[in-house]
Amino acid sequence: MIGPAIRLSLAIKSPHIPPMAILKIARMGHPVLRRPADPVKDPTAPDIRQLVHDMLETMEDADGAGLAAPQVHVPLRLVIFHVPEKRLAEGEPPDPEAGKVHVLINPVVEPIGDETDLGWEGCLSVPGLRGVVPRWRKVRYRAVGLDGEAIEREAEGFHARVVQHECDHLDGVLYPMRMNDLSLLGFEEEMGRYPVGSSSEEEEEEEEDV
């Protein structure tokens, strides 16, 4: 069952929640992860709603922070994610979207400014590995929700990072392809034994895979 931090009020306005299913996650190397995904023609279609419910169940079962439709072998431009409150950086302003699940259909992401941050990332499609990835510090994203209504938000910190990570999947991009220093890519188990160094990096290693 979906936990309390993943609330199904996420713009799913239906009196009946269909049975959920845990979907198989595609791993790096599968063709579905290498191709650009197709636009969703009707965001309000019942099969899209069912897909989102199944992705929610899959994301929680895998202890992830986000999931893109291509990761469950569906080549559509749809992502879900949540921003765990524990992922907010010290001193970062409160995020009103923290703790909620977001569904973005046909999303478009653009940077605000030119500042970037380095941060550790993992991925459910790249199991067992973790690496340091540069991302835009602040972004604006636009999309459509399950109710067909337009969504537009600005995000920074982990919120911005998870949006960029998940939307990369829609263009056939996995996080190792964004890295500029592959010496900071390694197996979680080995990185735990031999941490790279800074306390901030060690904290990042605890985050959910996105």
Helices and strands as residue ranges (DSSP letters): G 31-33, H 46-61, E 66-68, G 69-72, E 78-82, G 85-87, E 101-111, E 116-121, E 129-136, E 138-144, E 150-156, H 157-169, G 175-178, G 182-184, E 185-187, H 188-193, H 199-204
